[in-house]
Amino acid sequence: MQEESSPAAPRYQPACPTRAACVYSSCYCEENIWKLCEYIKNHDQYPLEECYAVFISNEKKMIPIWKQQARPGNEPVIWDYHVVLLHVSSGGQSFIYDLDTVLPFPCPFDTYVEEAFKSDDDIHPQFRRKFRVIRADCYLKNFASDRSHMKDSSGNWKEAPPPYPCIETGDCKMNLNDFISMDPEVGWGAVYTLPEFAHRFSSKSCTG
């Protein structure tokens, strides 16, 4: 008599298009993720409430992240800040969408944390990462950037701007610094340390 196989778990369907099909402008990660949130809202495959914009920075604005396209080997890139999308799926597993990583797109949360952030134990305290986690609907409603941070003192672009108009709200044209700030008294969302972030959203925490 043959042993009955248990039904396979449903395969995760990405919440947005392939990496190549996503709206992308180099060095404008905050806008790339805003556009991903917009796509998820408009296509209604998953509830927008399951998705979050995650700003990664610290007080020194010097954060190491591994497995980035800018340095795909075993050394990290030191960013002033970085932004990714977090999808906490109702199926119990979380995924990170990072348009600048060499890791899969999307990448299972636990794999991304292990490969891209590693551990705070081996990092000097001034380089330890903090995470501002903002619900996608809140991000779409409140984020604004006039891109002035991407111009030098002469008004020239450091990197070519995205081809679409600046993102703004009805009463604000620039509040990017409130999102980059890791002061929990400023801006939107909640601020976590790396251990707090990993524990809060880990699939292991959800199932353990």
GROMACS elastic network, one bead per residue, 0.5 to 0.9 nm:
[ bonds ]
;  ai    aj funct       b0    kb
    2     5     6  0.89667   500
    5     8     6  0.84502   500
    6     9     6  0.89479   500
    7    10     6  0.88042   500
    8    11     6  0.83271   500
    9    12     6  0.88772   500
   10    13     6  0.88572   500
   10    91     6  0.87876   500
   12    15     6  0.89290   500
   12    89     6  0.89059   500
   12    91     6  0.84889   500
   13    16     6  0.87054   500
   14    17     6  0.71708   500
   14    18     6  0.82265   500
   14   105     6  0.84373   500
   14   106     6  0.67950   500
   15    36     6  0.89257   500
   15    39     6  0.87126   500
   15    40     6  0.64229   500
   15    43     6  0.88938   500
   15    44     6  0.89836   500
   15    45     6  0.66235   500
   15    46     6  0.66380   500
   15    87     6  0.80236   500
   15   106     6  0.86539   500
   16    19     6  0.85132   500
   16    21     6  0.89823   500
   16    22     6  0.78128   500
   16    36     6  0.69484   500
   16    37     6  0.88798   500
   16    39     6  0.68105   500
   16    40     6  0.63565   500
   16    43     6  0.85544   500
   16    45     6  0.86516   500
   17    20     6  0.79054   500
   17    21     6  0.57929   500
   17    22     6  0.61485   500
   17    36     6  0.89721   500
   17    39     6  0.87785   500
   18    21     6  0.52775   500
   18    22     6  0.65243   500
   18   105     6  0.74945   500
   18   106     6  0.88374   500
   19    22     6  0.53603   500
   19    23     6  0.86070   500
   19    24     6  0.87946   500
   19    97     6  0.89883   500
   19    98     6  0.88995   500
   19    99     6  0.65913   500
   19   105     6  0.65505   500
   19   106     6  0.86024   500
   20    23     6  0.83047   500
   20    24     6  0.85534   500
   21    24     6  0.86302   500
   22    32     6  0.80691   500
   22    35     6  0.82205   500
   22    36     6  0.73481   500
   22    99     6  0.83631   500
   23    31     6  0.88877   500
   23    32     6  0.61341   500
   23    33     6  0.88013   500
   23    35     6  0.65925   500
   23    36     6  0.75838   500
   24    28     6  0.78319   500
   24    29     6  0.79469   500
   24    31     6  0.82477   500
   24    32     6  0.54364   500
   24    33     6  0.88274   500
   24    35     6  0.86151   500
   24    99     6  0.75861   500
   24   162     6  0.79001   500
   25    28     6  0.56141   500
   25    29     6  0.74088   500
   25    31     6  0.81041   500
   25    32     6  0.67736   500
   25   159     6  0.89667   500
   25   160     6  0.80135   500
   25   161     6  0.71909   500
   25   162     6  0.57001   500
   25   163     6  0.87012   500
   26    29     6  0.72071   500
   26    32     6  0.88188   500
   26   100     6  0.84836   500
   26   159     6  0.74036   500
   26   160     6  0.80501   500
   26   161     6  0.85342   500
   26   162     6  0.86068   500
   27    30     6  0.85354   500
   27   150     6  0.87216   500
   27   159     6  0.70222   500
   27   160     6  0.89095   500
   27   161     6  0.89062   500
   28    31     6  0.55210   500
   28    32     6  0.62835   500
   28    33     6  0.88414   500
   28   147     6  0.88003   500
   28   150     6  0.88224   500
   28   159     6  0.87421   500
   28   161     6  0.78287   500
   28   162     6  0.78354   500
   29    33     6  0.61393   500
   29    34     6  0.84747   500
   29    82     6  0.65202   500
   29    83     6  0.55783   500
   29    84     6  0.75423   500
   29    98     6  0.87578   500
   29    99     6  0.78430   500
   29   100     6  0.82136   500
   30    33     6  0.54219   500
   30    34     6  0.62613   500
   30    35     6  0.88117   500
   30    53     6  0.85645   500
   30    55     6  0.80325   500
   30    82     6  0.75129   500
   30    83     6  0.55929   500
   30    84     6  0.80036   500
   30   176     6  0.84165   500
   31    35     6  0.61410   500
   31    36     6  0.85737   500
   31    83     6  0.89193   500
   31   145     6  0.84514   500
   31   162     6  0.85440   500
   31   167     6  0.79240   500
   32    35     6  0.52054   500
   32    36     6  0.63945   500
   32    37     6  0.88507   500
   32    83     6  0.85603   500
   32    84     6  0.87897   500
   32    99     6  0.78435   500
   33    37     6  0.62211   500
   33    38     6  0.85303   500
   33    53     6  0.68384   500
   33    54     6  0.89310   500
   33    83     6  0.68668   500
   33    84     6  0.62972   500
   33    85     6  0.61960   500
   33    97     6  0.85321   500
   33    98     6  0.83797   500
   33    99     6  0.84126   500
   34    37     6  0.51140   500
   34    38     6  0.62244   500
   34    39     6  0.87038   500
   34    53     6  0.77224   500
   34    85     6  0.88532   500
   34   136     6  0.81024   500
   34   139     6  0.72084   500
   34   140     6  0.64670   500
   34   143     6  0.82180   500
   34   167     6  0.89351   500
   35    39     6  0.61645   500
   35    40     6  0.86992   500
   35   140     6  0.87540   500
   36    39     6  0.50218   500
   36    40     6  0.63034   500
   36    41     6  0.86313   500
   36    85     6  0.77923   500
   37    40     6  0.51795   500
   37    41     6  0.62051   500
   37    42     6  0.86811   500
   37    48     6  0.76891   500
   37    51     6  0.76111   500
   37    52     6  0.81230   500
   37    53     6  0.78802   500
   37    85     6  0.79099   500
   37   136     6  0.58986   500
   37   137     6  0.77598   500
   37   139     6  0.81561   500
   37   140     6  0.70573   500
   38    41     6  0.50955   500
   38    42     6  0.61723   500
   38    43     6  0.86389   500
   38   136     6  0.84848   500
   38   137     6  0.87892   500
   38   140     6  0.70316   500
   39    42     6  0.51779   500
   39    43     6  0.60771   500
   39    44     6  0.84693   500
   40    43     6  0.53264   500
   40    44     6  0.59695   500
   40    45     6  0.69197   500
   40    46     6  0.70463   500
   40    47     6  0.80500   500
   40    48     6  0.65593   500
   40    51     6  0.85734   500
   41    44     6  0.55802   500
   41    45     6  0.83293   500
   41    46     6  0.82541   500
   41    47     6  0.76876   500
   41    48     6  0.57896   500
   41   136     6  0.86925   500
   41   137     6  0.81397   500
   42    45     6  0.87638   500
   43    46     6  0.81891   500
   44    47     6  0.64280   500
   44    48     6  0.75732   500
   45    48     6  0.88229   500
   46    49     6  0.83652   500
   46    50     6  0.72210   500
   46    51     6  0.85463   500
   46    89     6  0.81130   500
   47    50     6  0.56886   500
   47    51     6  0.76749   500
   48    51     6  0.54945   500
   48    52     6  0.83505   500
   48   135     6  0.81849   500
   48   136     6  0.63492   500
   48   137     6  0.65057   500
   49    52     6  0.77444   500
   49    88     6  0.89226   500
   49   135     6  0.66345   500
   49   136     6  0.67935   500
   49   137     6  0.69644   500
   50    86     6  0.82787   500
   50    87     6  0.57443   500
   50    88     6  0.52424   500
   50    89     6  0.61664   500
   50    90     6  0.76028   500
   50   135     6  0.79479   500
   50   136     6  0.80979   500
   51    85     6  0.70059   500
   51    86     6  0.56265   500
   51    88     6  0.62596   500
   51    89     6  0.81952   500
   51   134     6  0.86635   500
   51   135     6  0.62115   500
   51   136     6  0.54370   500
   51   137     6  0.82765   500
   52    84     6  0.84910   500
   52    85     6  0.57470   500
   52    86     6  0.50238   500
   52    87     6  0.64534   500
   52    88     6  0.81701   500
   52   133     6  0.62550   500
   52   134     6  0.53175   500
   52   137     6  0.81915   500
   52   138     6  0.88687   500
   52   139     6  0.80471   500
   53    83     6  0.69339   500
   53    84     6  0.60819   500
   53    86     6  0.63051   500
   53   132     6  0.80977   500
   53   133     6  0.59423   500
   53   134     6  0.52435   500
   53   135     6  0.63158   500
   53   136     6  0.57730   500
   53   139     6  0.68658   500
   54    82     6  0.82422   500
   54    83     6  0.54826   500
   54    84     6  0.53020   500
   54    85     6  0.59605   500
   54    86     6  0.67589   500
   54   131     6  0.63166   500
   54   132     6  0.55588   500
   54   134     6  0.63533   500
   54   135     6  0.87534   500
   55    81     6  0.69562   500
   55    82     6  0.58851   500
   55    84     6  0.68269   500
   55    85     6  0.89422   500
   55   130     6  0.82001   500
   55   131     6  0.56305   500
   55   132     6  0.50323   500
   55   133     6  0.66001   500
   55   134     6  0.82712   500
   55   179     6  0.67978   500
   55   180     6  0.62061   500
   55   181     6  0.87672   500
   55   182     6  0.88112   500
   56    63     6  0.77629   500
   56    80     6  0.86296   500
   56    81     6  0.54497   500
   56    82     6  0.51597   500
   56    83     6  0.60859   500
   56    84     6  0.81996   500
   56   129     6  0.64303   500
   56   130     6  0.56784   500
   56   132     6  0.65208   500
   56   133     6  0.88471   500
   56   180     6  0.73212   500
   56   182     6  0.84462   500
   57    60     6  0.80122   500
   57    61     6  0.55617   500
   57    62     6  0.68755   500
   57    63     6  0.59941   500
   57    79     6  0.79812   500
   57    80     6  0.63744   500
   57    82     6  0.67909   500
   57    83     6  0.89705   500
   57   127     6  0.89979   500
   57   128     6  0.85062   500
   57   129     6  0.57131   500
   57   130     6  0.55273   500
   57   131     6  0.66737   500
   57   132     6  0.83073   500
   57   180     6  0.64523   500
   57   181     6  0.74651   500
   57   182     6  0.69131   500
   58    61     6  0.50626   500
   58    62     6  0.66645   500
   58    63     6  0.69062   500
   58    80     6  0.81270   500
   58    81     6  0.78562   500
   58   126     6  0.80210   500
   58   127     6  0.73900   500
   58   128     6  0.70369   500
   58   129     6  0.56973   500
   58   130     6  0.55199   500
   58   131     6  0.82238   500
   58   180     6  0.82381   500
   58   181     6  0.74109   500
   58   182     6  0.59930   500
   59    62     6  0.79457   500
   59   126     6  0.79060   500
   59   127     6  0.88864   500
   59   130     6  0.87569   500
   59   181     6  0.75354   500
   59   182     6  0.67641   500
   59   183     6  0.84129   500
   60    63     6  0.81883   500
   60    80     6  0.79529   500
   60   126     6  0.67553   500
   60   127     6  0.74788   500
   61    79     6  0.73021   500
   61    81     6  0.62868   500
   61   127     6  0.83276   500
   61   180     6  0.86588   500
   61   181     6  0.89740   500
   62    78     6  0.58927   500
   62    79     6  0.57104   500
   62    81     6  0.72897   500
   62   126     6  0.78654   500
   62   127     6  0.58819   500
   62   128     6  0.84447   500
   62   129     6  0.83922   500
   63    77     6  0.79057   500
   63    78     6  0.51911   500
   63    79     6  0.53304   500
   63    80     6  0.62104   500
   63    81     6  0.68412   500
   63    82     6  0.85320   500
   63   126     6  0.86673   500
   63   127     6  0.53465   500
   63   128     6  0.66421   500
   63   129     6  0.58638   500
   63   130     6  0.87905   500
   64    75     6  0.89068   500
   64    76     6  0.54061   500
   64    77     6  0.54877   500
   64    79     6  0.64619   500
   64    80     6  0.89780   500
   64   116     6  0.86105   500
   64   117     6  0.74315   500
   64   123     6  0.88838   500
   64   127     6  0.68726   500
   64   128     6  0.80048   500
   64   129     6  0.77519   500
   65    68     6  0.69267   500
   65    75     6  0.85899   500
   65    76     6  0.50587   500
   65    77     6  0.54407   500
   65    78     6  0.65343   500
   65    79     6  0.74724   500
   65    82     6  0.88200   500
   65   115     6  0.88635   500
   65   116     6  0.53652   500
   65   117     6  0.56357   500
   65   118     6  0.84818   500
   66    71     6  0.77050   500
   66    72     6  0.74248   500
   66    73     6  0.81126   500
   66    74     6  0.71525   500
   66    75     6  0.63803   500
   66    77     6  0.63073   500
   66    78     6  0.89137   500
   66   101     6  0.82965   500
   66   115     6  0.66958   500
   66   117     6  0.64027   500
   66   118     6  0.79984   500
   67    70     6  0.84716   500
   67    71     6  0.68597   500
   67    72     6  0.50039   500
   67    73     6  0.68157   500
   67    74     6  0.74519   500
   67    75     6  0.79993   500
   67    76     6  0.69751   500
   67    77     6  0.83125   500
   67   100     6  0.86705   500
   67   101     6  0.56767   500
   67   102     6  0.55430   500
   67   103     6  0.65675   500
   67   115     6  0.69384   500
   67   116     6  0.56196   500
   68    71     6  0.53854   500
   68    72     6  0.52150   500
   68    73     6  0.83429   500
   68    76     6  0.73645   500
   68    77     6  0.68091   500
   68   100     6  0.57236   500
   68   102     6  0.56909   500
   68   103     6  0.80310   500
   68   116     6  0.78672   500
   69    72     6  0.50946   500
   69    73     6  0.88759   500
   69   100     6  0.56487   500
   69   101     6  0.53833   500
   69   102     6  0.55713   500
   70    77     6  0.69882   500
   70   100     6  0.77088   500
   70   101     6  0.84027   500
   71    74     6  0.79894   500
   71    75     6  0.67283   500
   71    76     6  0.66104   500
   71    77     6  0.61379   500
   72    75     6  0.75016   500
   72    76     6  0.80741   500
   72    77     6  0.88539   500
   72   101     6  0.80318   500
   72   102     6  0.65324   500
   73    76     6  0.79594   500
   76   116     6  0.82934   500
   78    81     6  0.86314   500
   78   127     6  0.89822   500
   79    82     6  0.66002   500
   80   180     6  0.89908   500
   81   180     6  0.67909   500
   82   180     6  0.86239   500
   83    98     6  0.76560   500
   84    96     6  0.67420   500
   84    97     6  0.58003   500
   84    98     6  0.50328   500
   84    99     6  0.76700   500
   84   100     6  0.89612   500
   85    95     6  0.82276   500
   85    96     6  0.56966   500
   85    98     6  0.66598   500
   85   136     6  0.85592   500
   86    94     6  0.70620   500
   86    95     6  0.58389   500
   86    97     6  0.64156   500
   86    98     6  0.89821   500
   86   109     6  0.80626   500
   86   133     6  0.86222   500
   87    93     6  0.85252   500
   87    94     6  0.55327   500
   87    95     6  0.51822   500
   87    96     6  0.64378   500
   87    97     6  0.79134   500
   87   109     6  0.87927   500
   88    91     6  0.83534   500
   88    92     6  0.72331   500
   88    93     6  0.64279   500
   88    95     6  0.65865   500
   88    96     6  0.89149   500
   88   109     6  0.89875   500
   88   201     6  0.73865   500
   88   203     6  0.89755   500
   89    92     6  0.57846   500
   89    93     6  0.57387   500
   89    94     6  0.56983   500
   89    95     6  0.77300   500
   90    93     6  0.74506   500
   90    94     6  0.87323   500
   91    94     6  0.85254   500
   92   203     6  0.63797   500
   92   206     6  0.64654   500
   92   207     6  0.74376   500
   93   108     6  0.74067   500
   93   109     6  0.76180   500
   93   201     6  0.87018   500
   93   202     6  0.77376   500
   93   203     6  0.50186   500
   93   204     6  0.85655   500
   93   206     6  0.78806   500
   93   207     6  0.89751   500
   94   107     6  0.86798   500
   94   108     6  0.61392   500
   94   109     6  0.52173   500
   94   110     6  0.80155   500
   94   201     6  0.68198   500
   94   202     6  0.69234   500
   94   203     6  0.61574   500
   95   105     6  0.88440   500
   95   106     6  0.60519   500
   95   107     6  0.54241   500
   95   110     6  0.82328   500
   95   112     6  0.82811   500
   96   105     6  0.76426   500
   96   106     6  0.56411   500
   96   107     6  0.52389   500
   96   108     6  0.62819   500
   96   109     6  0.55225   500
   96   112     6  0.69138   500
   96   113     6  0.89601   500
   97   101     6  0.87734   500
   97   104     6  0.85188   500
   97   105     6  0.58018   500
   97   107     6  0.65057   500
   98   101     6  0.56643   500
   98   102     6  0.88397   500
   98   103     6  0.83569   500
   98   104     6  0.87060   500
   98   105     6  0.68074   500
   98   106     6  0.72653   500
   98   107     6  0.81541   500
   99   102     6  0.86099   500
   99   105     6  0.74940   500
  100   103     6  0.88634   500
  101   104     6  0.77162   500
  101   105     6  0.81089   500
  101   116     6  0.84167   500
  102   105     6  0.84071   500
  103   106     6  0.81268   500
  103   107     6  0.65582   500
  103   111     6  0.88944   500
  103   112     6  0.74275   500
  103   115     6  0.83626   500
  103   116     6  0.85227   500
  104   108     6  0.82900   500
  104   112     6  0.87958   500
  105   108     6  0.88407   500
  106   109     6  0.88805   500
  107   110     6  0.84340   500
  107   111     6  0.68116   500
  107   112     6  0.60196   500
  108   111     6  0.54251   500
  108   112     6  0.62071   500
  108   113     6  0.87450   500
  108   203     6  0.87130   500
  109   112     6  0.51753   500
  109   113     6  0.61696   500
  109   114     6  0.86033   500
  109   198     6  0.84498   500
  109   201     6  0.76910   500
  109   202     6  0.64993   500
  109   203     6  0.73101   500
  110   113     6  0.52345   500
  110   114     6  0.61625   500
  110   115     6  0.85640   500
  110   198     6  0.76692   500
  110   201     6  0.86983   500
  110   202     6  0.59915   500
  110   203     6  0.69419   500
  110   204     6  0.80418   500
  111   114     6  0.52202   500
  111   115     6  0.60038   500
  111   116     6  0.82027   500
  112   115     6  0.52188   500
  112   116     6  0.54910   500
  112   117     6  0.74246   500
  112   118     6  0.88468   500
  113   116     6  0.55058   500
  113   117     6  0.51458   500
  113   118     6  0.63566   500
  113   119     6  0.85933   500
  113   194     6  0.88113   500
  113   198     6  0.71045   500
  114   117     6  0.58791   500
  114   119     6  0.74654   500
  115   118     6  0.56696   500
  117   120     6  0.81263   500
  117   129     6  0.82402   500
  117   194     6  0.82028   500
  118   121     6  0.88467   500
  118   122     6  0.85737   500
  119   122     6  0.62756   500
  119   123     6  0.72441   500
  119   128     6  0.89333   500
  119   194     6  0.79919   500
  119   195     6  0.84035   500
  120   123     6  0.51206   500
  120   124     6  0.78002   500
  120   125     6  0.78294   500
  120   127     6  0.86503   500
  120   128     6  0.60617   500
  120   129     6  0.79811   500
  120   194     6  0.72549   500
  120   195     6  0.80372   500
  121   124     6  0.81147   500
  121   125     6  0.89160   500
  123   126     6  0.81407   500
  123   127     6  0.63850   500
  123   128     6  0.63835   500
  124   127     6  0.55965   500
  124   128     6  0.67730   500
  125   128     6  0.52974   500
  125   129     6  0.89473   500
  126   129     6  0.86768   500
  128   193     6  0.81124   500
  128   194     6  0.77732   500
  129   192     6  0.89192   500
  129   193     6  0.66195   500
  129   194     6  0.61770   500
  130   182     6  0.66518   500
  130   191     6  0.68404   500
  130   192     6  0.57010   500
  130   194     6  0.60720   500
  130   197     6  0.84030   500
  131   182     6  0.72546   500
  131   190     6  0.79824   500
  131   191     6  0.53709   500
  131   192     6  0.50562   500
  131   193     6  0.63134   500
  131   194     6  0.71272   500
  131   197     6  0.70407   500
  132   179     6  0.72601   500
  132   180     6  0.77434   500
  132   181     6  0.81405   500
  132   182     6  0.66093   500
  132   184     6  0.83370   500
  132   188     6  0.80428   500
  132   189     6  0.62491   500
  132   190     6  0.55137   500
  132   192     6  0.64862   500
  133   188     6  0.81755   500
  133   189     6  0.52964   500
  133   190     6  0.53980   500
  133   191     6  0.63636   500
  133   192     6  0.78484   500
  133   197     6  0.88842   500
  134   137     6  0.83815   500
  134   138     6  0.66182   500
  134   139     6  0.62559   500
  134   179     6  0.88642   500
  134   188     6  0.63048   500
  134   190     6  0.68021   500
  135   138     6  0.52873   500
  135   139     6  0.62105   500
  135   140     6  0.87792   500
  135   188     6  0.88197   500
  135   189     6  0.69432   500
  136   140     6  0.61528   500
  136   141     6  0.85574   500
  137   140     6  0.52197   500
  137   141     6  0.62418   500
  137   142     6  0.87017   500
  138   141     6  0.51206   500
  138   142     6  0.60336   500
  138   143     6  0.81369   500
  138   188     6  0.78640   500
  138   189     6  0.83645   500
  139   142     6  0.53799   500
  139   143     6  0.54927   500
  139   188     6  0.82345   500
  139   189     6  0.89994   500
  140   143     6  0.61141   500
  140   144     6  0.89798   500
  141   144     6  0.89192   500
  141   169     6  0.70729   500
  142   168     6  0.80763   500
  142   169     6  0.63987   500
  142   172     6  0.83802   500
  142   175     6  0.85364   500
  142   188     6  0.85539   500
  143   167     6  0.73253   500
  143   168     6  0.67715   500
  143   169     6  0.70924   500
  143   172     6  0.84604   500
  143   173     6  0.86660   500
  143   174     6  0.78730   500
  143   175     6  0.66157   500
  143   176     6  0.69821   500
  143   179     6  0.80935   500
  144   166     6  0.77564   500
  144   167     6  0.51897   500
  144   169     6  0.61196   500
  144   172     6  0.63492   500
  144   173     6  0.52192   500
  144   175     6  0.54907   500
  144   176     6  0.64330   500
  145   148     6  0.77254   500
  145   149     6  0.88078   500
  145   166     6  0.63178   500
  145   167     6  0.56802   500
  145   168     6  0.62392   500
  145   172     6  0.85147   500
  145   173     6  0.57283   500
  145   175     6  0.62365   500
  145   176     6  0.58693   500
  146   149     6  0.81172   500
  146   166     6  0.56920   500
  146   167     6  0.71385   500
  146   168     6  0.75462   500
  146   173     6  0.57696   500
  146   174     6  0.54419   500
  146   175     6  0.87141   500
  146   176     6  0.88223   500
  147   150     6  0.55833   500
  147   151     6  0.74945   500
  147   161     6  0.76937   500
  147   166     6  0.72802   500
  147   174     6  0.79433   500
  147   176     6  0.88991   500
  148   151     6  0.55204   500
  148   152     6  0.85850   500
  148   155     6  0.85059   500
  148   157     6  0.88225   500
  148   174     6  0.84753   500
  149   152     6  0.79567   500
  149   158     6  0.89845   500
  149   176     6  0.89590   500
  150   155     6  0.89495   500
  150   156     6  0.83224   500
  150   157     6  0.58635   500
  150   158     6  0.54822   500
  150   159     6  0.66668   500
  150   160     6  0.86290   500
  150   161     6  0.81114   500
  151   154     6  0.75772   500
  151   155     6  0.52185   500
  151   156     6  0.51853   500
  151   158     6  0.55238   500
  151   159     6  0.80687   500
  152   155     6  0.52526   500
  152   156     6  0.54506   500
  152   157     6  0.64612   500
  152   158     6  0.63911   500
  153   156     6  0.74808   500
  154   157     6  0.89671   500
  156   159     6  0.88492   500
  157   160     6  0.60490   500
  157   161     6  0.74353   500
  158   161     6  0.88320   500
  160   163     6  0.87648   500
  161   164     6  0.85238   500
  162   165     6  0.77554   500
  162   166     6  0.83137   500
  164   167     6  0.86618   500
  165   168     6  0.89566   500
  166   173     6  0.82090   500
  167   173     6  0.74420   500
  167   174     6  0.86788   500
  168   171     6  0.79284   500
  168   172     6  0.59919   500
  168   174     6  0.71657   500
  169   172     6  0.51560   500
  169   173     6  0.65160   500
  169   174     6  0.89272   500
  170   173     6  0.82773   500
  172   175     6  0.71848   500
  174   177     6  0.81665   500
  175   178     6  0.55685   500
  175   179     6  0.71941   500
  175   187     6  0.87470   500
  176   179     6  0.53385   500
  176   180     6  0.64006   500
  176   181     6  0.86973   500
  177   181     6  0.58852   500
  177   187     6  0.87494   500
  178   181     6  0.52706   500
  178   182     6  0.83876   500
  178   183     6  0.86765   500
  178   186     6  0.61398   500
  178   188     6  0.77990   500
  179   182     6  0.77749   500
  179   186     6  0.81166   500
  179   187     6  0.60277   500
  179   188     6  0.70286   500
  179   189     6  0.87882   500
  180   187     6  0.89280   500
  181   184     6  0.80934   500
  181   186     6  0.70733   500
  181   187     6  0.77650   500
  182   185     6  0.86185   500
  182   186     6  0.77650   500
  182   187     6  0.89992   500
  182   191     6  0.63727   500
  182   192     6  0.86075   500
  183   186     6  0.55253   500
  183   187     6  0.81871   500
  183   191     6  0.75479   500
  184   187     6  0.74621   500
  184   188     6  0.83517   500
  184   189     6  0.82486   500
  184   190     6  0.66143   500
  184   191     6  0.57244   500
  184   192     6  0.89140   500
  185   188     6  0.87831   500
  191   197     6  0.85580   500
  192   195     6  0.79257   500
  192   196     6  0.55363   500
  192   197     6  0.54339   500
  193   196     6  0.51639   500
  193   197     6  0.59972   500
  193   198     6  0.85362   500
  194   197     6  0.50310   500
  194   198     6  0.60048   500
  194   199     6  0.84705   500
  195   198     6  0.51697   500
  195   199     6  0.60709   500
  195   200     6  0.84607   500
  196   199     6  0.52052   500
  196   200     6  0.59417   500
  196   201     6  0.86775   500
  197   200     6  0.51611   500
  197   201     6  0.62945   500
  197   202     6  0.80750   500
  198   201     6  0.56775   500
  198   202     6  0.54499   500
  198   205     6  0.87611   500
  199   202     6  0.54328   500
  199   203     6  0.87571   500
  199   204     6  0.82762   500
  199   205     6  0.61961   500
  200   205     6  0.71458   500
  200   206     6  0.85433   500
  201   204     6  0.85345   500
  201   205     6  0.71144   500
  201   206     6  0.75836   500
  202   205     6  0.51750   500
  202   206     6  0.65668   500
  202   207     6  0.89201   500
  203   207     6  0.62951   500
  203   208     6  0.83220   500
  204   207     6  0.52804   500
  204   208     6  0.55380   500
  205   208     6  0.52444   500
